Amino acid sequence: MIHFVVHSPEDSTGVAVVENILAGQVLTGWVMDTDETITITVRDIIPIGHKLALTDIAEGDTVIKYGHDIGRAVAPIKRGEHLHVHNVKTKRW
């Protein structure tokens, strides 16, 4: 079962595509560009449509989704943690 999708191998985030993802679950993700699967253990509850970290991301690092810069980390984010407005901000303002 696919739990999250990743658009590009360069992405640092995946997007949850199922409901009820709980901390400690081992998830399977699909990398669309390469048609490969990856696994990750999540550290937080991840709501459907929300992002999860595929790698450790340091404060100030650029966050990549769809192969593009979508913002910067405003706090350290560990692999498997939830990414949202509490730890990622746009660079536009």
C-alpha positions in Angstrom: 0.0 0.0 0.0 1.3 3.5 -0.9 1.0 5.9 2.1 2.7 9.0 0.6 4.0 10.2 -2.8 7.2 11.9 -3.7 7.4 13.8 -7.0 11.2 14.0 -7.6 14.1 12.1 -6.1 15.5 15.5 -5.0 12.5 16.2 -2.8 13.0 16.5 0.9 9.3 16.0 1.5 6.6 13.5 0.7 2.8 14.1 0.8 0.5 11.8 2.7 -2.2 10.2 0.5 -4.0 8.1 3.2 -5.8 9.0 6.4 -4.9 7.9 10.0 -1.1 8.0 9.7 0.2 7.6 13.3 3.6 8.1 14.9 5.7 5.0 14.8 4.1 3.6 11.6 6.4 2.4 8.8 5.1 3.9 5.6 5.7 3.1 2.0 6.1 6.0 -0.5 6.2 6.1 -4.2 8.7 8.3 -6.1 6.8 9.3 -9.2 9.7 10.4 -11.4 11.6 7.1 -11.0 8.7 4.7 -10.2 10.5 3.5 -7.1 9.2 2.8 -3.6 10.8 3.9 -0.3 10.0 3.3 3.3 10.1 5.6 6.3 9.1 5.5 10.0 7.0 8.5 10.9 7.5 10.4 14.2 4.3 12.3 14.2 0.6 12.0 13.2 0.5 13.1 9.6 -2.9 14.3 8.3 -3.8 13.4 4.7 -2.5 15.9 2.2 0.3 17.1 4.7 4.0 16.8 4.2 6.5 14.5 6.0 10.3 14.9 6.0 12.2 12.4 4.0 15.6 13.5 5.4 16.8 15.5 8.4 16.4 19.2 7.6 18.4 21.8 9.5 17.0 25.1 10.5 17.5 27.5 7.6 17.7 24.7 5.0 15.6 24.9 1.8 12.7 22.5 1.6 12.2 20.8 -1.8 8.8 19.5 -3.0 7.9 18.8 -6.7 11.6 19.3 -7.4 11.2 23.0 -6.4 12.0 25.2 -3.5 8.9 25.7 -1.4 10.4 27.4 1.6 12.8 27.2 4.4 12.9 25.3 7.7 12.4 27.6 10.7 13.3 24.8 13.1 15.2 21.6 12.8 13.1 18.8 11.3 13.9 15.1 11.7 13.3 12.4 9.1 9.7 11.3 9.5 8.4 14.4 11.2 5.4 16.5 10.0 6.2 19.6 7.9 3.7 22.4 8.1 3.4 26.1 9.1 5.0 25.4 12.5 8.4 24.5 11.0 8.4 25.7 7.3 7.9 29.2 6.0 7.9 30.7 2.5 10.9 32.7 1.4 8.6 35.3 -0.2 8.1 37.4 2.9 
